[in-house]
């Protein structure tokens, strides 16, 4: 396959147009448009099961869309060959929800791993770079610890240091606040914004944690039922007239998103009628 390059708006780092994707008979995306601008923190939000993580996998080329286009860092991702796709991924960082640390490696060795895997840098320089990345997340003093000795919040920060080890242009976060206590969550919220600005990153945050994400996002895309319901700044979405956006942003129990999963009426179920 060819290494196709897009000549669209240079300020847009990720340009998703009319994206369609399904798993079997289930439609995940049906004409989704998302533009992620350079230097910004962009949030992809919506209830569980709306395909937020799937969108990250489509951006990273792990999945192929059924229709539409996905341009990342100027490249038409679905048309990239294997080698070109791997080169593009070296310019991207990913913080997985689980952290995904290597349990048999120390904190230092976890962060050093991508540097050793993808560069030919001498060990003294790798050591300095690892210490700088750990300093950025506040864990230089924990470099000799093993993952089993870390708290959940510390493990997430080590994973973040590893994700930025190769100085990516695009940083993606998959539910970074899930399972974190309030203090760890606050640290991660601050880190994402601070690292984005200090390192000149472009960040994509997938989350359903409205308050924390709205604190740091420049723009939010709210997804439901395969489409972008609305997008805008956190303030614009907070003032939205959309009943769906109001329900999601303000955590309202009643609204367009039903409490009950679709099915026959309770009476028909109890009486065995289909």
Backbone as CSV, one residue per row, in Angstrom:
resi,resn,N_x,N_y,N_z,CA_x,CA_y,CA_z,C_x,C_y,C_z
1,UNK,0.837,-1.201,0.000,0.000,0.000,0.000,0.872,1.251,0.000
2,UNK,0.349,2.340,-0.504,1.117,3.576,-0.567,1.025,4.351,0.723
3,UNK,2.018,5.195,0.942,2.037,6.069,2.110,1.350,7.370,1.719
4,UNK,0.012,7.386,1.773,-0.761,8.530,1.302,-0.704,9.659,2.315
5,UNK,-0.472,10.884,1.821,-0.372,12.046,2.688,-1.498,13.025,2.371
6,UNK,-2.130,13.535,3.430,-3.212,14.501,3.265,-2.642,15.918,3.239
7,UNK,-3.274,16.797,2.462,-2.852,18.201,2.408,-3.966,19.090,2.953
8,UNK,-4.646,18.627,3.968,-5.740,19.379,4.575,-5.179,20.435,5.523
9,UNK,-6.051,21.004,6.352,-5.688,22.047,7.307,-4.486,21.607,8.144
10,UNK,-3.357,22.317,8.087,-2.158,21.901,8.841,-2.336,22.011,10.356
11,UNK,-3.330,22.759,10.805,-3.571,22.878,12.243,-4.362,21.708,12.799
12,UNK,-4.875,20.850,11.925,-5.637,19.675,12.356,-4.714,18.468,12.300
13,UNK,-4.425,17.888,13.458,-3.502,16.752,13.531,-4.216,15.438,13.239
14,UNK,-5.466,15.336,13.671,-6.280,14.146,13.412,-7.581,14.604,12.765
15,UNK,-7.862,14.069,11.585,-9.052,14.480,10.835,-9.854,13.236,10.462
16,UNK,-10.967,13.044,11.156,-11.849,11.892,10.921,-13.107,12.403,10.232
17,UNK,-13.418,11.828,9.063,-14.559,12.298,8.277,-15.484,11.147,7.907
18,UNK,-16.770,11.331,8.208,-17.813,10.384,7.805,-17.425,8.929,8.127
19,UNK,-16.867,8.738,9.321,-16.384,7.423,9.736,-17.543,6.474,10.008
20,UNK,-17.486,5.314,9.389,-18.468,4.254,9.628,-17.719,2.985,10.044
21,UNK,-18.219,2.345,11.079,-17.584,1.120,11.565,-18.629,0.296,12.288
22,UNK,-18.615,-1.004,12.042,-19.555,-1.890,12.724,-18.857,-3.167,13.153
23,UNK,-19.404,-3.783,14.161,-18.961,-5.110,14.599,-20.133,-6.055,14.384
24,UNK,-20.027,-6.895,13.364,-21.155,-7.752,13.023,-22.334,-6.902,12.581
25,UNK,-23.463,-7.104,13.226,-24.658,-6.326,12.902,-24.741,-5.022,13.697
26,UNK,-23.854,-4.862,14.670,-23.932,-3.682,15.530,-23.169,-2.507,14.935
27,UNK,-23.873,-1.400,14.734,-23.252,-0.189,14.199,-22.588,0.573,15.352
28,UNK,-21.279,0.782,15.252,-20.546,1.539,16.265,-20.490,3.011,15.881
29,UNK,-20.096,3.291,14.623,-20.051,4.664,14.118,-20.801,4.750,12.801
30,UNK,-21.568,5.796,12.648,-22.374,5.982,11.444,-22.259,7.433,10.967
31,UNK,-21.106,7.738,10.353,-20.888,9.086,9.844,-20.320,10.048,10.862
32,UNK,-19.297,9.613,11.607,-18.688,10.443,12.657,-17.638,11.372,12.067
33,UNK,-17.692,12.648,12.452,-16.689,13.649,12.092,-16.021,14.158,13.374
34,UNK,-14.693,14.055,13.439,-13.931,14.549,14.590,-12.652,15.180,14.069
35,UNK,-12.392,16.418,14.469,-11.144,17.093,14.113,-10.398,17.479,15.398
36,UNK,-9.164,17.024,15.497,-8.343,17.274,16.676,-7.223,18.224,16.284
37,UNK,-7.207,19.399,16.887,-6.293,20.471,16.490,-4.981,20.407,17.272
38,UNK,-3.927,20.817,16.602,-2.591,20.793,17.197,-2.552,21.624,18.485
39,UNK,-1.872,21.088,19.490,-1.639,21.809,20.727,-2.792,21.780,21.711
40,UNK,-3.933,21.217,21.295,-5.099,21.221,22.172,-5.259,19.886,22.898
41,UNK,-6.021,19.931,23.978,-6.498,18.713,24.649,-7.943,18.519,24.198
42,UNK,-8.178,17.453,23.462,-9.508,17.156,22.940,-10.071,15.947,23.661
43,UNK,-11.288,16.052,24.139,-11.932,14.953,24.864,-12.967,14.289,23.983
44,UNK,-12.991,12.961,24.026,-14.030,12.167,23.386,-14.849,11.557,24.505
45,UNK,-16.112,11.956,24.617,-16.912,11.552,25.765,-18.216,10.912,25.328
46,UNK,-18.814,10.204,26.264,-20.077,9.540,26.020,-20.212,8.376,26.978
47,UNK,-21.401,7.805,27.097,-21.617,6.687,28.012,-20.775,5.474,27.627
48,UNK,-20.666,4.516,28.538,-19.948,3.272,28.251,-20.594,2.571,27.064
49,UNK,-19.738,1.981,26.232,-20.246,1.223,25.107,-20.521,2.018,23.856
50,UNK,-20.126,3.298,23.818,-20.391,4.120,22.640,-19.243,4.115,21.632
51,UNK,-18.172,3.375,21.913,-17.095,3.242,20.937,-15.941,4.196,21.112
52,UNK,-15.784,4.773,22.300,-14.715,5.756,22.500,-13.334,5.125,22.317
53,UNK,-13.103,3.980,22.941,-11.820,3.305,22.792,-11.649,2.784,21.373
54,UNK,-12.728,2.353,20.755,-12.677,1.907,19.356,-12.181,3.031,18.461
55,UNK,-12.588,4.272,18.737,-12.129,5.405,17.949,-10.613,5.565,18.061
56,UNK,-10.061,5.385,19.260,-8.600,5.461,19.421,-7.915,4.386,18.587
57,UNK,-8.494,3.199,18.548,-7.888,2.095,17.786,-7.963,2.352,16.283
58,UNK,-8.994,3.041,15.836,-9.089,3.419,14.429,-8.063,4.509,14.092
59,UNK,-7.862,5.438,15.030,-6.851,6.486,14.827,-5.456,5.870,14.765
60,UNK,-5.212,4.870,15.604,-3.904,4.220,15.634,-3.703,3.163,14.578
61,UNK,-4.717,2.903,13.760,-4.572,1.934,12.683,-4.685,0.493,13.120
62,UNK,-5.139,0.248,14.348,-5.344,-1.131,14.796,-6.614,-1.728,14.203
63,UNK,-7.546,-0.865,13.823,-8.779,-1.288,13.169,-8.932,-0.537,11.858
64,UNK,-9.642,-1.135,10.927,-9.913,-0.515,9.632,-11.372,-0.073,9.581
65,UNK,-11.644,1.156,9.133,-13.033,1.599,9.028,-13.750,0.907,7.868
66,UNK,-15.070,0.824,7.965,-15.864,0.290,6.856,-16.057,1.345,5.782
67,UNK,-16.071,2.604,6.178,-16.207,3.718,5.229,-15.715,4.979,5.913
68,UNK,-15.488,6.024,5.118,-14.992,7.279,5.663,-13.473,7.336,5.647
69,UNK,-12.921,8.410,6.199,-11.467,8.603,6.178,-10.931,8.910,7.571
70,UNK,-9.692,8.487,7.805,-8.980,8.765,9.052,-7.585,9.249,8.679
71,UNK,-7.338,10.556,8.822,-6.020,11.129,8.553,-5.370,11.516,9.878
72,UNK,-4.150,11.049,10.091,-3.416,11.309,11.326,-1.996,11.738,10.969
73,UNK,-1.572,12.865,11.516,-0.227,13.373,11.250,0.021,13.493,9.745
74,UNK,-1.042,13.810,9.006,-0.941,13.999,7.574,-1.084,12.742,6.746
75,UNK,-1.240,11.572,7.376,-1.289,10.312,6.648,-2.703,9.722,6.638
76,UNK,-3.049,9.117,5.516,-4.309,8.402,5.363,-4.119,7.025,5.997
77,UNK,-4.515,6.893,7.260,-4.143,5.727,8.062,-4.572,4.394,7.439
78,UNK,-5.809,4.245,6.979,-6.201,2.928,6.436,-5.394,2.490,5.213
79,UNK,-4.739,3.427,4.551,-3.982,3.086,3.341,-2.495,2.888,3.613
80,UNK,-2.062,3.047,4.846,-0.644,2.894,5.155,-0.245,1.428,5.124
81,UNK,0.939,1.173,4.553,1.522,-0.151,4.642,2.042,-0.409,6.054
82,UNK,2.442,-1.633,6.317,2.848,-2.035,7.671,4.008,-1.199,8.191
83,UNK,5.057,-1.023,7.409,6.222,-0.272,7.874,5.882,1.195,8.116
84,UNK,5.114,1.781,7.201,4.735,3.189,7.353,3.840,3.379,8.571
85,UNK,2.970,2.399,8.835,2.093,2.478,10.006,2.917,2.436,11.287
86,UNK,3.924,1.576,11.339,4.774,1.501,12.524,5.565,2.794,12.717
87,UNK,6.017,3.397,11.623,6.741,4.668,11.740,5.814,5.757,12.291
88,UNK,4.579,5.776,11.821,3.627,6.763,12.321,3.364,6.566,13.807
89,UNK,3.246,5.306,14.224,2.941,5.018,15.633,4.059,5.457,16.563
90,UNK,5.294,5.553,16.061,6.384,6.040,16.900,6.215,7.512,17.248
91,UNK,5.359,8.196,16.511,5.081,9.614,16.784,3.837,9.769,17.656
92,UNK,3.327,8.637,18.153,2.132,8.638,18.992,2.437,7.968,20.324
93,UNK,1.851,8.493,21.393,1.961,7.864,22.703,0.574,7.424,23.156
94,UNK,0.525,6.362,23.941,-0.765,5.839,24.391,-0.691,5.471,25.867
95,UNK,-1.614,6.012,26.645,-1.738,5.620,28.044,-2.960,4.724,28.156
96,UNK,-2.708,3.432,28.353,-3.797,2.464,28.455,-4.482,2.574,29.806
97,UNK,-5.746,2.187,29.842,-6.510,2.239,31.090,-5.850,1.405,32.179
98,UNK,-5.275,0.269,31.799,-4.651,-0.625,32.782,-3.232,-0.194,33.139
99,UNK,-2.667,0.732,32.389,-1.266,1.095,32.592,-0.342,0.209,31.774
100,UNK,-0.612,-1.111,31.778,0.119,-2.089,30.954,1.623,-2.051,31.183
101,UNK,2.046,-1.896,32.447,3.482,-1.951,32.750,3.980,-3.391,32.660
102,UNK,5.261,-3.550,32.327,5.886,-4.870,32.352,6.177,-5.217,33.810
103,UNK,5.506,-6.234,34.308,5.581,-6.526,35.748,6.961,-7.019,36.190
104,UNK,7.759,-7.546,35.250,9.074,-8.080,35.615,10.174,-7.042,35.495
105,UNK,9.817,-5.815,35.082,10.809,-4.754,34.928,10.583,-3.665,35.969
106,UNK,11.658,-3.042,36.415,11.557,-1.930,37.353,10.934,-0.719,36.675
107,UNK,10.619,0.285,37.474,10.089,1.535,36.935,11.055,2.103,35.895
108,UNK,12.334,2.166,36.226,13.329,2.698,35.301,13.333,1.908,33.996
109,UNK,13.358,0.580,34.097,13.440,-0.256,32.900,12.166,-0.172,32.065
110,UNK,11.023,0.028,32.697,9.785,0.205,31.943,9.852,1.442,31.060
111,UNK,10.342,2.543,31.624,10.415,3.788,30.860,11.517,3.716,29.811
112,UNK,12.591,2.994,30.116,13.701,2.866,29.164,13.357,1.948,27.996
113,UNK,12.363,1.082,28.165,12.074,0.060,27.156,11.858,0.637,25.752
114,UNK,10.956,1.610,25.555,10.760,2.112,24.178,11.994,2.802,23.613
115,UNK,12.808,3.405,24.457,14.036,4.054,23.986,15.027,3.013,23.472
116,UNK,15.110,1.901,24.161,16.018,0.837,23.722,15.451,0.110,22.500
117,UNK,14.153,0.004,22.443,13.513,-0.741,21.352,13.546,0.023,20.034
118,UNK,13.414,1.349,20.091,13.215,2.132,18.866,14.344,3.105,18.533
119,UNK,15.378,3.164,19.375,16.487,4.071,19.086,17.818,3.351,19.289
120,UNK,18.870,3.992,18.839,20.229,3.476,19.048,21.013,4.387,19.989
121,UNK,20.303,5.034,20.888,20.950,5.974,21.800,21.875,5.237,22.770
122,UNK,22.984,5.870,23.155,23.882,5.249,24.140,23.224,5.210,25.519
123,UNK,23.636,4.271,26.327,23.018,4.064,27.642,23.074,5.299,28.541
124,UNK,24.187,6.058,28.568,24.184,7.257,29.419,23.084,8.243,29.031
125,UNK,22.817,8.393,27.733,21.775,9.310,27.289,20.389,8.742,27.618
126,UNK,20.226,7.427,27.465,18.950,6.798,27.833,18.678,7.013,29.310
127,UNK,19.731,6.861,30.137,19.556,7.074,31.584,19.066,8.492,31.860
128,UNK,19.674,9.479,31.223,19.277,10.867,31.453,17.843,11.114,31.001
129,UNK,17.488,10.568,29.841,16.134,10.764,29.329,15.092,10.119,30.246
130,UNK,15.388,8.922,30.737,14.446,8.242,31.638,14.255,9.055,32.916
131,UNK,15.334,9.558,33.474,15.225,10.353,34.698,14.432,11.639,34.447
132,UNK,14.605,12.240,33.267,13.846,13.452,32.935,12.352,13.155,32.805
133,UNK,11.995,12.024,32.175,10.591,11.677,32.024,9.966,11.338,33.382
134,UNK,10.712,10.649,34.222,10.206,10.325,35.555,10.075,11.582,36.408
135,UNK,10.984,12.517,36.219,10.887,13.792,36.934,9.619,14.535,36.510
136,UNK,9.281,14.442,35.224,8.102,15.146,34.706,6.812,14.643,35.347
137,UNK,6.787,13.360,35.738,5.579,12.811,36.381,5.738,12.686,37.893
138,UNK,6.850,13.232,38.418,7.043,13.262,39.865,7.497,11.968,40.494
139,UNK,8.099,11.061,39.709,8.448,9.742,40.252,9.911,9.355,40.019
140,UNK,10.785,10.341,39.893,12.199,10.019,39.725,12.730,9.227,40.907
141,UNK,12.225,9.532,42.102,12.679,8.818,43.300,12.197,7.384,43.378
142,UNK,11.253,6.994,42.508,10.710,5.625,42.530,11.305,4.758,41.434
143,UNK,12.410,5.203,40.837,12.924,4.521,39.642,13.315,3.072,39.874
144,UNK,13.693,2.712,41.092,14.139,1.339,41.356,13.015,0.431,41.861
145,UNK,11.818,0.960,42.002,10.697,0.159,42.490,10.163,-0.742,41.380
146,UNK,9.477,-1.814,41.793,8.824,-2.720,40.857,7.345,-2.352,40.764
147,UNK,6.688,-2.661,39.646,5.265,-2.326,39.502,4.390,-2.832,40.644
148,UNK,4.736,-3.980,41.205,3.931,-4.538,42.308,4.010,-3.687,43.571
149,UNK,4.993,-2.815,43.653,5.167,-1.952,44.823,4.482,-0.596,44.655
150,UNK,3.906,-0.349,43.495,3.314,0.957,43.210,1.830,0.984,43.521
151,UNK,1.339,2.143,43.922,-0.105,2.339,44.026,-0.674,2.458,42.614
152,UNK,-1.997,2.411,42.516,-2.621,2.522,41.205,-2.302,3.825,40.514
153,UNK,-2.314,4.931,41.284,-2.004,6.230,40.708,-0.560,6.334,40.267
154,UNK,0.359,5.765,41.060,1.772,5.791,40.685,2.016,4.970,39.423
155,UNK,1.364,3.814,39.324,1.532,2.967,38.137,1.063,3.703,36.884
156,UNK,-0.047,4.439,37.002,-0.558,5.183,35.860,0.435,6.274,35.448
157,UNK,1.097,6.892,36.431,2.067,7.945,36.110,3.342,7.377,35.488
158,UNK,3.773,6.190,35.940,4.927,5.539,35.307,4.590,5.207,33.856
159,UNK,3.370,4.712,33.630,2.939,4.399,32.268,2.929,5.655,31.407
160,UNK,2.582,6.785,32.009,2.589,8.053,31.286,4.025,8.460,30.926
161,UNK,4.952,8.288,31.870,6.363,8.593,31.590,6.876,7.732,30.441
162,UNK,6.482,6.462,30.419,6.898,5.573,29.322,6.280,6.021,27.999
163,UNK,5.007,6.471,28.049,4.305,6.873,26.826,4.932,8.108,26.181
164,UNK,5.546,8.980,26.999,6.154,10.197,26.445,7.659,10.046,26.238
165,UNK,8.187,8.842,26.427,9.637,8.635,26.354,10.198,9.014,24.993
166,UNK,9.453,8.755,23.913,9.936,9.033,22.560,9.477,10.394,22.047
167,UNK,9.016,11.248,22.967,8.556,12.599,22.607,7.529,12.570,21.473
168,UNK,6.381,11.951,21.711,5.365,11.856,20.656,4.750,13.212,20.345
169,UNK,4.194,13.313,19.124,3.439,14.510,18.770,1.991,14.394,19.244
170,UNK,1.472,13.177,19.178,0.085,12.915,19.553,0.058,11.973,20.739
171,UNK,-0.635,12.382,21.802,-0.756,11.565,23.002,-2.222,11.191,23.200
172,UNK,-2.488,9.888,23.388,-3.855,9.415,23.566,-4.009,8.764,24.931
173,UNK,-5.105,9.089,25.591,-5.384,8.590,26.939,-6.700,7.825,26.923
174,UNK,-6.661,6.559,27.315,-7.867,5.731,27.359,-8.351,5.615,28.799
175,UNK,-9.395,6.365,29.133,-9.964,6.383,30.488,-8.876,6.561,31.551
176,UNK,-8.121,7.646,31.510,-6.985,7.818,32.426,-7.390,7.954,33.890
177,UNK,-8.650,8.328,34.182,-9.046,8.574,35.559,-9.778,7.390,36.189
178,UNK,-9.988,6.332,35.416,-10.755,5.185,35.920,-10.046,4.526,37.103
179,UNK,-10.795,4.290,38.163,-10.281,3.566,39.319,-9.313,4.341,40.183
180,UNK,-9.235,5.645,40.016,-8.285,6.447,40.788,-8.968,7.121,41.978
181,UNK,-8.237,7.219,43.091,-8.761,7.960,44.232,-8.706,9.453,43.910
182,UNK,-9.405,10.298,44.677,-9.481,11.723,44.329,-8.133,12.419,44.194
183,UNK,-7.165,12.059,45.058,-5.854,12.708,44.988,-5.126,12.297,43.712
184,UNK,-5.097,10.982,43.430,-4.435,10.500,42.216,-5.102,11.070,40.973
185,UNK,-6.427,11.162,41.022,-7.157,11.713,39.882,-6.762,13.167,39.646
186,UNK,-6.671,13.922,40.731,-6.282,15.321,40.606,-4.886,15.478,40.044
187,UNK,-3.975,14.597,40.455,-2.606,14.638,39.934,-2.598,14.353,38.441
188,UNK,-3.357,13.337,38.007,-3.392,12.972,36.596,-4.013,14.078,35.751
189,UNK,-5.076,14.687,36.269,-5.716,15.796,35.551,-4.702,16.905,35.304
190,UNK,-3.983,17.283,36.355,-2.978,18.341,36.234,-1.854,17.944,35.288
191,UNK,-1.408,16.689,35.375,-0.301,16.224,34.551,-0.636,16.269,33.067
192,UNK,-1.831,15.807,32.715,-2.210,15.757,31.298,-2.160,17.152,30.690
193,UNK,-2.727,18.129,31.398,-2.735,19.493,30.875,-1.326,20.078,30.856
194,UNK,-0.584,19.861,31.949,0.748,20.467,32.059,1.712,19.887,31.025
195,UNK,1.689,18.548,30.856,2.577,17.924,29.882,2.198,18.312,28.465
196,UNK,0.910,18.421,28.196,0.472,18.819,26.860,1.060,20.179,26.490
197,UNK,0.998,21.121,27.418,1.460,22.472,27.135,2.982,22.580,27.168
198,UNK,3.617,21.920,28.145,5.064,22.034,28.298,5.821,21.326,27.183
199,UNK,5.281,20.191,26.705,5.977,19.402,25.691,5.472,19.679,24.278
200,UNK,4.502,20.580,24.160,3.965,20.886,22.835,3.223,19.721,22.218
201,UNK,2.508,18.964,23.020,1.775,17.798,22.541,0.418,18.193,21.980
202,UNK,-0.225,17.226,21.360,-1.646,17.274,21.058,-2.236,16.049,21.738
203,UNK,-3.258,16.237,22.554,-3.754,15.148,23.390,-5.208,14.818,23.095
204,UNK,-5.512,13.515,23.119,-6.876,13.021,22.988,-7.195,12.240,24.250
205,UNK,-8.227,12.661,24.965,-8.617,12.016,26.216,-9.984,11.366,26.030
206,UNK,-10.021,10.049,26.141,-11.280,9.312,26.111,-11.714,9.095,27.553
207,UNK,-12.908,9.558,27.880,-13.333,9.469,29.284,-14.838,9.653,29.402
208,UNK,-15.401,9.137,30.505,-16.781,9.479,30.855,-16.808,10.222,32.194
209,UNK,-15.630,10.661,32.657,-15.543,11.461,33.880,-15.682,12.927,33.492
210,UNK,-16.894,13.440,33.580,-17.220,14.748,33.022,-16.460,15.876,33.707
211,UNK,-16.516,15.940,35.030,-15.949,17.077,35.751,-14.454,17.180,35.516
212,UNK,-13.747,16.046,35.677,-12.291,16.069,35.554,-11.868,16.409,34.122
213,UNK,-12.546,15.806,33.153,-12.167,16.031,31.762,-12.465,17.458,31.328
214,UNK,-13.582,18.001,31.774,-13.954,19.365,31.388,-12.972,20.393,31.945
215,UNK,-12.264,20.053,33.025,-11.288,20.978,33.608,-10.118,21.246,32.672
216,UNK,-9.765,20.264,31.835,-8.529,20.368,31.055,-8.752,20.397,29.548
217,UNK,-9.959,20.079,29.093,-10.201,19.979,27.654,-10.403,21.348,27.019
218,UNK,-9.828,21.521,25.828,-10.120,22.700,25.026,-11.415,22.500,24.240
219,UNK,-11.653,21.249,23.837,-12.834,20.916,23.044,-13.308,19.520,23.415
220,UNK,-14.600,19.333,23.422,-15.198,18.045,23.760,-16.114,17.595,22.623
221,UNK,-15.975,16.327,22.227,-16.903,15.698,21.294,-17.713,14.667,22.087
222,UNK,-19.019,14.822,22.083,-19.894,13.890,22.795,-20.506,12.941,21.773
223,UNK,-20.285,11.635,21.973,-20.718,10.619,21.020,-21.830,9.775,21.621
224,UNK,-22.832,9.476,20.818,-23.904,8.577,21.228,-24.561,7.979,19.996
225,UNK,-24.889,6.699,20.077,-25.604,5.996,19.013,-24.938,6.184,17.653
226,UNK,-23.612,6.116,17.658,-22.864,6.114,16.417,-22.579,7.456,15.809
227,UNK,-22.982,8.532,16.465,-22.787,9.866,15.887,-22.256,10.845,16.936
228,UNK,-21.697,11.960,16.458,-21.330,13.056,17.355,-22.602,13.842,17.651
229,UNK,-23.040,13.801,18.904,-24.252,14.509,19.295,-24.010,16.011,19.284
230,UNK,-22.852,16.401,19.818,-22.514,17.820,19.870,-21.027,17.950,20.178
231,UNK,-20.443,19.073,19.774,-19.050,19.348,20.115,-18.904,20.828,20.423
232,UNK,-17.867,21.130,21.191,-17.624,22.516,21.548,-16.733,22.595,22.765
233,UNK,-16.531,23.802,23.262,-15.747,23.986,24.481,-16.553,23.462,25.669
234,UNK,-15.895,23.186,26.797,-16.638,22.745,27.983,-17.754,23.716,28.368
235,UNK,-17.496,25.014,28.247,-18.533,25.992,28.597,-19.715,25.907,27.634
236,UNK,-19.415,25.745,26.334,-20.491,25.644,25.351,-21.361,24.425,25.606
237,UNK,-20.742,23.303,25.951,-21.529,22.099,26.204,-22.303,22.207,27.514
238,UNK,-21.730,22.880,28.501,-22.448,23.070,29.768,-23.709,23.897,29.555
239,UNK,-23.693,24.785,28.560,-24.846,25.635,28.271,-25.713,25.094,27.139
240,UNK,-25.448,23.858,26.695,-26.154,23.294,25.554,-27.652,23.140,25.834
241,UNK,-28.448,23.295,24.784,-29.890,23.074,24.883,-30.284,21.635,24.555
242,UNK,-29.322,20.835,24.129,-29.605,19.444,23.795,-29.951,18.655,25.052
243,UNK,-31.096,17.981,25.023,-31.515,17.177,26.181,-30.520,16.068,26.452
244,UNK,-29.952,15.488,25.375,-29.001,14.393,25.553,-27.730,14.908,26.217
245,UNK,-27.204,16.041,25.718,-25.968,16.607,26.275,-26.194,17.044,27.714
246,UNK,-27.337,17.639,28.001,-27.647,18.042,29.379,-27.645,16.836,30.302
247,UNK,-28.267,15.729,29.851,-28.326,14.542,30.696,-26.934,14.015,30.993
248,UNK,-26.067,13.981,29.954,-24.733,13.434,30.147,-23.847,14.368,30.958
249,UNK,-23.794,15.645,30.606,-22.887,16.589,31.246,-23.257,16.850,32.699
250,UNK,-24.552,16.741,33.023,-25.000,17.024,34.391,-25.407,15.764,35.154
251,UNK,-25.093,14.591,34.593,-25.344,13.308,35.255,-26.791,13.163,35.719
252,UNK,-27.728,13.492,34.834,-29.145,13.400,35.189,-29.646,11.976,34.969
253,UNK,-30.406,11.416,35.925,-30.880,10.038,35.771,-31.949,9.874,34.701
254,UNK,-32.709,10.930,34.426,-33.786,10.862,33.444,-33.455,11.722,32.232
255,UNK,-33.756,11.174,31.052,-33.484,11.905,29.821,-33.557,10.976,28.634
256,UNK,-32.962,11.383,27.503,-33.017,10.553,26.296,-32.368,9.189,26.448
257,UNK,-31.342,9.080,27.310,-30.706,7.781,27.535,-31.543,7.024,28.553
258,UNK,-32.205,5.926,28.154,-33.128,5.234,29.059,-32.400,4.442,30.132
259,UNK,-33.099,4.227,31.245,-32.563,3.397,32.322,-32.612,1.925,31.919
260,UNK,-33.712,1.507,31.261,-33.896,0.104,30.903,-33.314,-0.202,29.528
261,UNK,-32.607,-1.321,29.449,-32.131,-1.815,28.164,-33.344,-2.254,27.347
262,UNK,-33.347,-2.004,26.010,-34.523,-2.348,25.207,-34.904,-3.819,25.311
263,UNK,-36.206,-4.091,25.432,-36.707,-5.452,25.534,-38.223,-5.447,25.581
264,UNK,-38.821,-6.620,25.625,-40.285,-6.680,25.714,-40.761,-6.099,27.033
265,UNK,-42.045,-5.791,27.088,-42.594,-5.246,28.321,-42.494,-6.267,29.437
266,UNK,-42.482,-5.790,30.676,-42.412,-6.687,31.823,-43.608,-7.637,31.842
267,UNK,-44.789,-7.114,31.495,-45.998,-7.957,31.482,-45.845,-9.109,30.494
268,UNK,-45.340,-8.799,29.274,-45.180,-9.849,28.278,-44.141,-10.868,28.729
269,UNK,-43.056,-10.374,29.358,-42.017,-11.289,29.834,-42.560,-12.224,30.900
270,UNK,-43.311,-11.671,31.864,-43.843,-12.466,32.971,-44.857,-13.491,32.478
271,UNK,-45.626,-13.129,31.440,-46.645,-14.030,30.910,-46.114,-14.927,29.799
272,UNK,-44.838,-14.787,29.505,-44.223,-15.652,28.481,-44.617,-15.287,27.070
273,UNK,-45.130,-14.068,26.855,-45.498,-13.642,25.506,-44.282,-12.986,24.850
274,UNK,-44.092,-13.217,23.575,-42.975,-12.641,22.815,-43.485,-11.619,21.832
